[in-house]
Amino acid sequence: MSTRFKPKFNIKKGDSVVVITGEDKDLKKPRKVMEVILEKGRVLVEGVNIVTKHTKPTSQNTKGGILKVEAPIAISNVMLWDAKAGAPTKIKRSRENGKLIRVSKKSGEASNNEHSNLHSKISRQVH
């Protein structure tokens, strides 16, 4: 991806998403986003794109061996899950009281992300 502009994605850590393309495609099973990698335009989704990783024995992991871990997938391959509509949905951004909120296009409900709510509570306590 180009490093000239910082990309803006509608998917954040902790969101429920469905995989819309690829090997793990399932439009009915919502999964949780564990990490968003902005620089590469990829997301780490729980239980998706499982790869085997061969590890050597180290001081922390004395056994070593073969581990199964999640690998990131392209952010374009996932779509936000709307719990109210029970289906994948697109997102519309709108400003409310100077704050940017994400609104579901299917149900019209504001997306509640615990991560962003927690951040705003902490910043209020600090100031």
Order of alpha helices (4+ residues) and beta strands (2+ residues): beta-beta-beta-beta-beta-beta-beta-beta-beta-beta-alpha
